[in-house]
Amino acid sequence: MKATHRLPLLVAPSLLALSACGIPATGVVEAGGPASGIASVASVYFVRDGGALVAVPRTTAEPGDAGTALDLLLLGPTDREQSEGLASEVPGMPSVAPVPTSKADAVDGRSDETGDDAPTVTVRDDTLSIELPGGMGRLTGLAIRQLICTAAAAHRVATQSANPVTVDVTSVYGQQTRGSDKGCPDP
């Protein structure tokens, strides 16, 4: 027998042995639920050490909505965050009655819901106008920075704009302040 005729006879058993390497054939293996995405978060700015703004991520269904981000700000820091030295200069709404939206919220007593007395936000290009409801009292400069940075961070999520975000804050007492997100700590 010629060598060219013996080659297929030698190669065929070798290929057969390699293809049966001991791994059994299986069908689709079900393991757990479908993949889920990254949780949507809004950056809420609180105060540390009496003056430094710090961005804190909060889970929300609407991370790019400035009004929702401000609602989360009005809830204030959680008990754990307070124990870590975070506070808020923005007074919470006395009529706010948080309703837990998850087991974690129920533990912290926090919620994404704040009621009807929330700030209203109007957006026009890269300018946000925030009208504060009654009952909040006068705001310190640091409280206004918290509002500006929180609203602007949410706006940036929605628009992906590189332009500075201008924010006008107006209280029912006639206090008006204009600022931008320049100088806000990165989330």
C-alpha positions in Angstrom: 0.0 0.0 0.0 1.3 3.4 -1.0 2.0 6.1 1.7 -0.6 8.4 0.1 -3.3 5.7 0.6 -2.3 5.1 4.2 -2.5 8.7 5.3 -6.3 8.9 5.3 -6.5 5.6 7.3 -4.2 7.1 9.9 -5.7 10.6 10.1 -9.4 9.4 10.4 -9.0 7.5 13.7 -7.0 10.4 15.1 -9.7 13.0 14.3 -12.3 10.7 15.8 -10.4 10.4 19.0 -9.9 14.1 19.3 -13.6 14.9 18.7 -14.7 12.6 21.5 -12.6 14.2 24.3 -15.0 13.2 27.0 -17.3 16.3 27.1 -20.9 15.3 26.8 -23.2 17.2 24.5 -25.8 19.3 26.4 -28.7 21.5 25.5 -29.4 25.0 26.8 -28.6 25.2 30.5 -30.9 27.5 32.5 -29.1 29.3 35.3 -30.8 32.2 37.0 -32.8 35.1 35.5 -32.0 37.2 32.5 -29.1 39.6 32.7 -29.9 43.0 34.1 -28.3 46.3 33.4 -26.5 48.6 35.8 -28.8 50.3 38.2 -29.9 53.9 37.2 -28.5 56.4 39.7 -28.8 60.1 40.2 -26.1 62.1 42.0 -27.4 63.9 45.1 -25.1 66.5 46.7 -24.8 66.5 50.5 -22.4 68.4 52.8 -19.4 66.9 54.6 -17.4 68.5 57.4 -19.5 71.7 57.4 -18.8 72.8 53.9 -17.5 70.3 51.3 -20.1 69.1 48.8 -20.1 65.4 48.1 -22.0 63.6 45.4 -23.9 60.5 46.7 -25.5 58.1 44.2 -29.2 57.3 44.7 -31.0 54.6 42.8 -33.9 56.0 40.8 -36.0 55.1 37.8 -35.4 58.6 36.3 -31.7 59.4 36.7 -31.8 62.3 34.1 -34.8 64.1 35.6 -33.7 67.1 37.7 -37.1 67.2 39.6 -36.6 63.6 40.7 -33.0 64.3 41.8 -34.2 67.3 43.9 -36.9 65.1 45.4 -34.2 62.7 46.5 -32.2 65.6 47.9 -35.1 66.8 50.0 -35.2 63.4 51.7 -31.8 64.1 53.2 -29.0 61.7 54.0 -29.8 58.2 55.3 -29.0 57.3 58.8 -25.8 55.5 57.6 -24.8 58.6 55.6 -25.4 60.8 58.6 -23.2 58.5 60.7 -20.5 59.0 58.0 -20.6 62.8 58.5 -23.0 63.8 55.7 -25.7 66.4 56.2 -27.9 68.7 54.2 -28.3 72.5 54.4 -31.5 72.1 52.3 -34.5 71.9 54.6 -36.7 68.9 53.9 -40.4 69.4 53.3 -42.5 69.0 56.5 -45.4 67.6 54.5 -43.2 64.9 52.9 -44.3 61.4 54.0 -41.8 58.9 52.4 -43.3 55.7 51.2 -40.6 53.0 50.9 -40.2 51.7 47.3 -37.9 48.8 48.1 -36.8 46.7 51.0 -33.6 48.8 51.3 -35.6 52.0 51.4 -37.9 50.5 54.1 -34.8 49.9 56.3 -33.5 53.4 55.8 -36.9 55.0 55.9 -36.2 56.6 52.5 -38.2 56.7 49.3 -38.2 58.2 45.8 -41.6 59.7 46.5 -42.0 63.1 48.1 -45.5 64.3 47.5 -47.0 67.4 45.9 -44.9 70.0 47.6 -41.8 69.3 45.6 -39.8 71.8 43.7 -40.8 72.4 40.0 -38.1 72.4 37.4 -38.3 73.9 33.9 -35.7 73.1 31.4 -34.7 75.3 28.4 -31.5 74.1 26.6 -28.8 74.1 29.3 -30.7 76.4 31.7 -32.8 75.0 34.5 -35.3 77.1 36.5 -36.1 75.7 39.9 -39.2 77.1 41.8 -39.2 76.0 45.4 -42.4 75.4 47.2 -43.5 77.3 50.3 -42.5 76.0 53.7 -38.8 75.7 52.9 -37.7 78.9 54.5 -34.6 80.9 53.4 -31.7 79.0 52.0 -28.1 79.4 52.8 -25.5 79.7 50.0 -24.5 76.1 50.6 -28.1 74.9 50.3 -28.4 76.7 47.0 -25.1 75.0 45.8 -26.6 71.6 46.8 -29.7 72.4 44.7 -27.7 73.6 41.7 -25.2 70.7 41.7 -27.9 68.1 42.1 -30.2 69.5 39.4 -27.3 70.1 37.0 -25.9 66.6 37.5 -29.3 65.1 36.6 -29.5 67.4 33.5 -26.1 66.2 32.4 -27.2 62.6 32.5 -30.2 63.4 30.3 -28.4 65.6 27.7 -24.7 64.5 27.8 -23.9 68.2 27.1 -20.4 69.6 27.6 -21.7 73.1 28.1 -22.0 74.6 31.6 -25.4 74.1 33.1 -27.0 77.3 34.4 -29.5 77.0 37.2 -31.9 79.7 38.5 -33.3 79.0 42.0 -36.4 81.0 43.1 -38.1 80.6 46.5 -41.7 81.7 47.3 -40.1 84.5 49.4 -38.6 86.1 46.4 -35.1 84.9 47.0 -33.5 84.4 43.5 -30.1 83.0 42.8 -28.4 82.1 39.5 -25.4 79.7 39.4 -23.8 77.1 37.3 -22.4 73.6 37.8 -18.8 75.0 37.5 -17.1 74.0 40.7 -19.5 71.1 41.5 -17.6 68.0 42.5 -17.6 65.2 40.0 -20.2 62.6 40.7 
